[in-house]
Amino acid sequence: MAAVKNILKHVSAEVAGRRRKCYRKKAHVILKGDPCLVVRDGPQSQRTYCTVCASEILTKADVSLADLQAHFVEPHGKGSPA
């Protein structure tokens, strides 16, 4: 059986190694040692978000993923056995 694909591999939580600015709101500062959300757009491109903005982004993503998953949930008693 093939492994399940990780569709979120370009998104990660990291600890800031230096002072950064939040990509969503430039007034938000991410200090060295603070947790942050990192979204990689390519090998040399990444966007960093502070904890406040990351929480809002992840909440929206959670709703979107739940909506997507709802399309693939079978009603009880139908579909192939697991």
N, C-alpha and C positions, 0 to 999 in steps of 0.2 A: 504494500500500500504506500502511496506517495505521501510525503510529509505535508502537513497543512501549511500553506503559504502565509507568511507574516506580511500583511499589507500595510503595517504601520512601522516598518523598519527605518523609515526616514525621519521618524519623530522620536525624541528621547528626552529624558530628564537628566540634567547635569548640574554640577556645582560650578559656579563661575570661578575661573582661575584668575580673573582680573575684573576690573570695573567695566561694565557694559551699559549700553542704553537699550531699552526695550524697543523692539522694532515697531510695535503697534502704537505706543505712546512715548514719544521721545523724552517727555518730561519724567518718565519713570526710569529710575536708575537701578541697575542690578549691581550690588557691591560684591567684591571678591568674597567667596565663601557662601554666597546666597544660592539657593536652588533656582534653576531656570529651565524653561522649556526650549528645546532647540529643534528647529525644523530644517532639515537639509534639502536644498533644492537642486543640488548637484555636487560634484566632487569638491569644488572650491567655493560653494555658495551656501550660507546658512543664515537663518533668521533666529534671533534670540528674544524670548519674551519673559517678562517679570512674572512673579507668582500671581499677582492680581489678574493680569491679562491671560496668563496660562490657564487659570481656573475657568475663566469665561470661555476661552477657546475649547478647552476639554469638555466643558458642559455642553456646548453646542455640538461638538463632535460625538458625544455620547448619545444625544438625541438623534443625530443623523444616522449613527450606527444602529440604534434601536429600530428606527424606521426601516432601514435596509433589511435588518434581520427579520422583521415582521413579514416581509415578502416571502421568506423561505421557511416559515414555520408551518408545518402540516397540522391540520385539525386532528384531534385524537381519533385513533382508529383507522387513519388513512396513511398511505405511503408505505415504503418498504421498512421492514424491521431493522433495527440498529444492530 
